[in-house]
Amino acid sequence: MAEYSRLAKGKFTSTGFAQIVNLPFQPDFVSLINYTVANSAAAENKVPFAWWDSNMGQGFAVEQVYSATPALIADTVTVNGISTFSAGQLLQFGASQQIVSSTKADPTSFEVTAHGFKSGDVVMFEGLYSTQYTAGMPQLSGIPFTVTRTDADNFTVPWDSTGSNYTALAASPTGATVKKVLYPYLYFPGVTFISAITTGTTTTISTTCAHNMVVGQEVAFHIPTVAGSPTQWGTTELNSLPNATIPGSPKYGYVVSVTDYNTVVVNIDSTGFTAFNVNVPVAQVPGLSFPQMCAVGDVNTGGVSISAGSALYPPPYTFPIGSTSASFVNTINGPAIKGAFVNNTSQGFVIGAGAGTAKTGSVLVGTEGDVIYWEAKLHDISYP
Amino acid sequence: MLILRDYIVSAASQINAGAGTNGDNPTNLGVADFSLVATTLDTNNAFKFESGIEGSLKFGTGPVRSAYFMLSSTELQSDFDSLTGQGFLNQWNYGSNLSALQTEYGSVFNIRILTSSEAPVARQTSALGNDVYYNTVVGRQAITHINQNGGTMSLIYRDPYYSGMLAQNATLAVKFWQAQALTQDTAIRNLLSTRKSAAVI
């Protein structure tokens, strides 16, 4: 009997990092075949087959892995194995990780031992003080940033911390942590935080994480003033209200080109506007509001045009990193209606990059380029 | 409701509370934060929901200003209580309770506060790692939801006789076609705050 069972299968090419598989259900059983490994000469630590049952627990798995001989042996994964997810209720976060150090630069660089982030991941910082409440980089706390991975222990985020009010972190300051936003961009385009503005006959906006906007998107700006320093963020002339020219009429702009995942050009002539400035004093961090670019809801263009040569029903996509359409990640939605926001909530399972308990050099999700076939099931009956 | 809540968190612009005293970013709520948000919405020509409540000859009561609505977490109720005497008026101290909603906790200046355990909270995301509460303040014209193609909500129930091979399983579901939209983004703000103290509730 399979009245309420759900079955799904598919394949993906591994990046060497955790792989999210979106499904219309959360499976209770998953099996994997790493076809690249199975189709290659046996080599130590390679994982051709793996399985997960919900009764093992989240983040576990059983795998067959090649020993040094090489011969297939059974092993278990107890951390970063296979787990289910439901990305639909606000933001969910990964574990907090201690920040070892940071570097004043543009972009700002952070050292976190074995951070596990890949380029395009979104993170949030907390407690970035080198000296509690008086110095450090707390100006970066509490807003999302897209990570560009440097290596296993270092990454950068798009923020200019070269200003005099930033102090590099060192020696693992107490309370300085970073954590991954597990499922960002649940609804988009939405509010994005501004990291830089280039003024001119058109205005170029850089954001701290992916804006997910397309050409034609209507946007508004909210550049807050800072208590005691009304021009701290600078370009307050962009604010949608109050509009000094036409009082009571919100000032909006349109995206005229998308440079990359976190940069857009808007058709507002900002010639002569005050320069944007992120050099906010640490003392002003309590209660500090951040500069924002907001998608204007009623006339945005979040959908994707169907045209000759395109897929018949292209889903709306996120643009987590990069500068070309090769970086687009499709959502599970059907074709979007132009003028509607995209609901990117989803569920399914995650294949982690965990290692075996015996063969600690093995990687469950394989190495970059491995072709992996998966099968996922949700059973009618399960004991227990 | 949860879809609309999460959508507003993603799409509406934010103001971080700064009038509190806990040294975090955002701070806990101070009465000046309510004033700032209400002034922002007023400047943006947002429409208020309620026209106000007159004072009455009852001890301990006071008039309530015309107001926007704010949805807050029940976890902030003790913070609101601590603002008594500074501008917070408990719902039971209104001149009349006739227009008060069931979930209404009170008001501060031009904002009437509704509380719910389902109000949005981002756990441990403040500058100091404390919980951040999204207090959504709305004008009347700010948001809407649209039922598409006449697809109004329908409750589906099929009893076990129809859906179970051995009459074992029933089906209970809800389906609807709906879209959320900000009809006027200048008439809505998320006022982000932390709590005065991080005591466990």
Chai-1 contact restraints between the chains, C-beta under 6 A:
chainA,res_idxA,chainB,res_idxB,connection_type,confidence,min_distance_angstrom,max_distance_angstrom,comment,restraint_id
A,M1,B,M165,contact,1.0,0.0,6.0,A-B,restraint_1
A,L90,B,D6,contact,1.0,0.0,6.0,A-B,restraint_2
A,L90,B,P120,contact,1.0,0.0,6.0,A-B,restraint_3
A,L91,B,A122,contact,1.0,0.0,6.0,A-B,restraint_4
A,M124,B,T125,contact,1.0,0.0,6.0,A-B,restraint_5
A,E126,B,G129,contact,1.0,0.0,6.0,A-B,restraint_6
A,G127,B,L128,contact,1.0,0.0,6.0,A-B,restraint_7
A,G127,B,G129,contact,1.0,0.0,6.0,A-B,restraint_8
A,P138,B,A127,contact,1.0,0.0,6.0,A-B,restraint_9
A,S141,B,A127,contact,1.0,0.0,6.0,A-B,restraint_10
A,G142,B,N25,contact,1.0,0.0,6.0,A-B,restraint_11
A,G142,B,S126,contact,1.0,0.0,6.0,A-B,restraint_12
A,G142,B,A127,contact,1.0,0.0,6.0,A-B,restraint_13
A,Y187,B,Y7,contact,1.0,0.0,6.0,A-B,restraint_14
A,Y187,B,S10,contact,1.0,0.0,6.0,A-B,restraint_15
A,G190,B,S10,contact,1.0,0.0,6.0,A-B,restraint_16
A,G190,B,A11,contact,1.0,0.0,6.0,A-B,restraint_17
A,V191,B,S13,contact,1.0,0.0,6.0,A-B,restraint_18
A,A220,B,D185,contact,1.0,0.0,6.0,A-B,restraint_19
A,H222,B,S13,contact,1.0,0.0,6.0,A-B,restraint_20
A,L241,B,N44,contact,1.0,0.0,6.0,A-B,restraint_21
A,L241,B,T186,contact,1.0,0.0,6.0,A-B,restraint_22
A,P242,B,T43,contact,1.0,0.0,6.0,A-B,restraint_23
A,G248,B,N45,contact,1.0,0.0,6.0,A-B,restraint_24
A,P250,B,T186,contact,1.0,0.0,6.0,A-B,restraint_25
A,V285,B,N25,contact,1.0,0.0,6.0,A-B,restraint_26
A,P286,B,G23,contact,1.0,0.0,6.0,A-B,restraint_27
A,P286,B,N25,contact,1.0,0.0,6.0,A-B,restraint_28
A,P286,B,T27,contact,1.0,0.0,6.0,A-B,restraint_29
A,G287,B,N16,contact,1.0,0.0,6.0,A-B,restraint_30
A,G287,B,G18,contact,1.0,0.0,6.0,A-B,restraint_31
A,G287,B,T27,contact,1.0,0.0,6.0,A-B,restraint_32
A,L288,B,N25,contact,1.0,0.0,6.0,A-B,restraint_33
A,S289,B,I15,contact,1.0,0.0,6.0,A-B,restraint_34
A,S289,B,N16,contact,1.0,0.0,6.0,A-B,restraint_35
A,Q292,B,S13,contact,1.0,0.0,6.0,A-B,restraint_36
A,C294,B,S13,contact,1.0,0.0,6.0,A-B,restraint_37
A,C294,B,D185,contact,1.0,0.0,6.0,A-B,restraint_38
A,V296,B,D185,contact,1.0,0.0,6.0,A-B,restraint_39
A,G297,B,A181,contact,1.0,0.0,6.0,A-B,restraint_40
A,G297,B,L182,contact,1.0,0.0,6.0,A-B,restraint_41
A,G297,B,D185,contact,1.0,0.0,6.0,A-B,restraint_42
A,D298,B,T183,contact,1.0,0.0,6.0,A-B,restraint_43
A,A340,B,A179,contact,1.0,0.0,6.0,A-B,restraint_44
